[in-house]
Amino acid sequence: MRRMTPVMLVGAVILGYLAGYMMSPVGSASGQTASQPPAWTTVPLAPNQGETVYWSIDDLRQAHTELAARVANGQPVGSPRGLVELPITRMVRKSGRG
C-alpha cells in the first residue's frame, strides 16, 4: 500500500486536471463581450469630490528631499502643504438628528 500511495496521488492529480480542463469553457470569450458599463460606475462618489490630481515626480522628489533634510537636522516635519499642492475638497457631513 505504501508503494502505491505516490502513484495514486499522481493519478488523482492528473485525473483532477483533466476533469477541470474538460469542464472549462476553452475557446469561449463569453466574459469578453463589449457592453456598456453599469450606470453606478459613472456616478461620482461625492458631488464635490474634485478632479483627479497628478503630481510631477520631480515635485515629489523635491518634497521628499526637503522632508528627509528636516528629519536629519532634527527639525519638526510638520505639514507637507507648502511642498506639494494638496487637493482639498469641501466635506459635507450629514447629521443623524432629525
N, C-alpha and C positions, 0 to 999 in steps of 0.2 A: 504494500500500500504506500509506503514512503517513497518508493521509486516512481510511482505513478502520479504523485501529487504535482510535481512540476509540469508533467505532460498534460495533466488535466487542467492546470491553471493556464497554460499557454493555449490550450484548446478552447477554454472558456473565453479568453480574451479575444481570440480570433473570431469565434462564433458571435460574440457581442459586437465586434467591429463590423462584421458582415451584416448582421441584423440592422444595425444603425445605418449603415450605408444604403441598404435596400429600402429602408423606410424614409430616408431623407429625400426632399424634392430636388434631386440633382438636375441641373439644367433649367430649372424653373426660376423665373425672375419675377415672381408674384410680389415680392416685397420691394421691388424697384420701380414701381409704376409712378409716373409723374402725375401728381394731382395737386390741387390747391391745399395750402396749409390750413389747419383748423383756424377758426375765427378767433379763438382765445389767444393765439400766438401773436396776433397783431395788436392786441390791446396793451397799452402801456401799463407798467406797474403802478405808476402814480401820475397824475396829470401834470405834475411839476417836477418830473424826475430829471429834466435837463437833457443835454446832448451827451453823446459819448466823448470822452476826453482822451486824447492821445498825448503822451509825454515824449519828448525827444530823449534819446539815450544819452545825448551829451548833457542835457539838463539834469537827468537822474544821476549821472556820474559826478557832475559838479556838486550836486546836493550831498551825495554820499561822501565825497572827499571833504566837504565842509563839516558834515556831522562827525566823521571819523577824526578830523583835526580837533574838534571841540572835545570829544571824549578823551583823546590823547593828552590834551592840555588840562584836563580836569574841569573844564567849563561845563555848565549845565547845557544839555542838548536843547531843551525847550521844544517849541513847535516848529515844524518844517514849513510853516506858511510863508515865510519870507524866501524860501529856497526854491520852491516849485509852486505853480498855480494849482490850488486845490479846488475841485468843483464842489460848491456848497449849494444845496437846494433848500428851499423852504420846506420844513416838515409840518404837516398838518396833523395834529393829534385830536382824535375824537374822544370825547368824554363818554363814559358809560352811564352817566347820570342823565335822567330824562328831564 
